[in-house]
Amino acid sequence: MEKSNQLPEKGPSKIKKFFSWLILIVLIVLAGAFYWKYYFVFGDGVKTGELNFAVKKGNLFKTYEGKLIQTGLRTQSASTGLSNNEFEFSIESDSIYQILTRNSGKIFDLHYKEYKGVIPWRGNSRYIVDQIVEMREPTRSGF
């Protein structure tokens, strides 16, 4: 019988296994945090106001943006006084954008989703309008 000078084959070392699992766990945690920050819907609701503008803008990613002027006043701080309630938002789809641009100055009830973070290709705002609930003419009262 001849003796072989070959060493027995070893599996991955315990240190390599540990670091492989550690890297996998870190990647899963980072992916979860990214999802929570940028894709988890933190809140949703409806805002009502007069449409001030709807525009398409952006340097690299062209997104649809808009602003509603809501009724009432809000205080900005103790020293600066009062200002309009404004709701700045991004618009999810081209069809919603087209309706808004054709009806600037009307009163809208807009359904929106709120995210914790802004992604450049989704828009410039954490608030994304995904539906027009209602649209109506403003009621103007003379003084």
C-alpha positions in Angstrom: 0.0 0.0 0.0 1.2 3.4 -1.0 0.7 6.4 1.2 -0.6 9.5 -0.4 1.0 12.8 0.4 -2.3 14.7 -0.4 -3.9 16.6 2.4 -7.6 15.9 3.0 -9.9 18.5 1.3 -11.3 21.1 3.7 -14.6 22.9 3.5 -14.8 26.6 4.0 -13.2 27.8 7.1 -15.3 29.0 10.0 -14.1 32.6 9.6 -15.1 32.6 5.9 -18.5 31.2 6.8 -18.9 33.9 9.6 -18.0 36.7 7.2 -20.3 35.4 4.5 -23.2 35.3 6.8 -22.3 38.7 8.2 -22.2 40.3 4.8 -25.5 38.7 3.8 -27.2 40.0 7.0 -25.8 43.5 6.5 -27.0 43.5 2.9 -30.5 42.4 4.0 -30.6 45.1 6.7 -29.4 47.8 4.2 -32.0 46.7 1.6 -34.8 46.8 4.3 -33.7 50.3 5.4 -33.6 51.5 1.8 -37.1 50.2 1.2 -38.4 51.7 4.4 -36.9 55.1 3.6 -37.8 55.4 -0.1 -40.6 53.0 -0.9 -42.7 52.4 2.2 -45.8 54.5 2.2 -45.6 56.4 5.5 -49.0 58.0 5.1 -51.8 58.9 2.6 -54.7 61.3 2.5 -56.5 63.9 0.6 -55.6 67.6 0.4 -58.0 70.3 -1.0 -57.1 73.6 -2.5 -56.8 75.8 -5.5 -54.3 74.6 -8.0 -51.5 77.2 -8.3 -49.4 75.4 -10.9 -48.4 72.1 -12.4 -45.1 71.8 -14.2 -42.7 69.3 -15.8 -39.1 70.0 -14.7 -35.8 68.4 -13.8 -32.2 68.3 -14.9 -31.7 64.6 -15.4 -35.1 63.1 -14.5 -38.1 65.1 -15.8 -40.8 64.9 -13.2 -44.2 66.5 -12.7 -44.6 68.9 -9.8 -47.5 71.0 -8.5 -48.7 73.3 -5.8 -52.1 73.7 -4.1 -53.0 76.8 -2.2 -55.2 75.7 0.7 -57.7 77.9 2.5 -56.8 79.5 5.7 -53.5 80.9 7.0 -50.7 79.4 9.0 -47.9 80.9 11.0 -44.4 80.3 9.8 -42.7 81.5 13.0 -43.3 84.0 15.8 -41.4 86.7 14.0 -42.4 86.3 10.3 -46.2 86.4 10.7 -48.7 84.6 8.5 -48.6 83.0 5.1 -50.8 80.8 2.8 -51.1 77.1 3.4 -49.3 75.6 0.4 -49.1 71.9 -0.5 -46.2 71.2 -2.8 -46.3 67.7 -4.4 -45.0 65.5 -7.2 -47.4 63.9 -9.7 -47.3 60.2 -10.3 -48.6 60.0 -13.9 -48.8 61.9 -17.2 -52.6 61.6 -17.3 -53.0 63.3 -13.9 -50.6 66.0 -15.0 -52.5 66.6 -18.2 -55.8 67.1 -16.3 -54.1 69.5 -13.8 -52.5 71.6 -16.5 -55.8 72.0 -18.4 -57.6 73.1 -15.2 -55.2 75.4 -13.3 -57.0 77.7 -10.9 -59.8 75.2 -10.1 -60.4 73.6 -6.7 -59.0 70.0 -6.5 -59.3 67.2 -3.9 -56.1 65.3 -4.5 -55.2 61.9 -3.0 -51.5 61.6 -2.2 -49.0 59.1 -0.7 -46.3 60.3 1.7 -42.9 58.7 1.7 -40.0 59.3 4.1 -37.5 60.1 1.4 -37.3 61.7 -2.0 -36.0 59.7 -5.1 -35.0 61.9 -8.1 -36.9 59.9 -10.6 -40.1 59.9 -8.6 -40.2 63.7 -8.0 -38.9 66.6 -5.9 -41.3 66.0 -3.0 -42.1 63.3 -0.4 -45.8 63.8 -1.3 -46.9 62.0 -4.5 -50.3 62.7 -6.0 -51.7 59.5 -7.4 -55.4 60.3 -7.9 -57.8 63.3 -8.5 -60.7 62.7 -6.2 -62.8 65.7 -7.3 -62.4 68.9 -9.3 -64.7 71.9 -9.1 -64.9 75.6 -10.0 -63.8 78.0 -7.3 -66.5 80.1 -5.6 -65.5 83.7 -5.7 -67.1 86.2 -3.3 -66.9 89.9 -3.9 -66.2 92.5 -1.2 
